[in-house]
């Protein structure tokens, strides 16, 4: 369920609330249409909210540490991007 389902519920509710002119004894189609539209809007809102939360939690900061090993009495090696003379 997601944005597509929410849009489907809104469209179905609008059709029931505004386009259908049938009389059913056991349900009021206009009220059912409004309830479906509200449910579709709530579903879209919740989907967007949880997408935002998931995107925020997946931020990872990677820190790399490079250690050079050399003898204590010698000269450290040149960095790889140093110019050769």
N, C-alpha and C positions, 0 to 999 in steps of 0.2 A: 504494500500500500504506500502510496506516495502522492506526488503532485498530480499525476494522471488520474488517480482514483478520486482525489478531491475535486478536480475539474469535472469528472464524470458525475459525481454526486450533485454538484452545483447545477449542471445542465439538466440532469434528470429532475431535480427539485423545481427548477424554473419551468420545465415543461408541465409538471404536475400542477404547479401553483397558478400558472398564467395561461396555458394553452388547452388544458383538458377541461371540458365543460360537462362532465358526466356526474351523475348523482349516484353515489354508492352508500348504502344504508349503514355499513359497518365502519366506514372511515371517511374523514373529511379530507379530500384530496388537496385542497389549498393548504391546510395546516401541515399535511405530510410533506408537501413540496417545500414549504418554508423550513421545516425541520431538516430535510435533506440538504438544502442550501447552507444552513448553519453548520451542519455536520461536515460538509465539504470544505467550508472555509476554515473550520477548526482543524481539519486534517491537513490542509495546506500549511497553516500556521505551525502546527506541531512538526511537520516534516522539515520545514525550513529551520525551525529552532534546533532540532536534533542534528541537522547537517552542520549548522554553525558550531554547535558544541563539539561535534566529532572533528571538524576541521581545526578547532582551537587546540584540542588535546594532542593532535598528531604533530605539533611543531617540536622538532628535535634539534638541539644545538650540538654539533659535533666539534670537539676540540681535539686537535692533534698536537702531540708533543714530540719533537724530534730531539734525540739525544745523540751527541757525537762522542764517540769513544776514541781517545788518543792518549798517548803516554804523557805523564806529567812534565817531563823534561823537554819534550819536542814541541815543534810548532804545529798548531792545528792545521788540518788540510784546508785548501782553498774551497770556497763554496762552488757548487757546480756551475753557477752562472757567471763566475769571474772571468774576465778577459785574459787570454794568454798573450804574454809579451815576448 
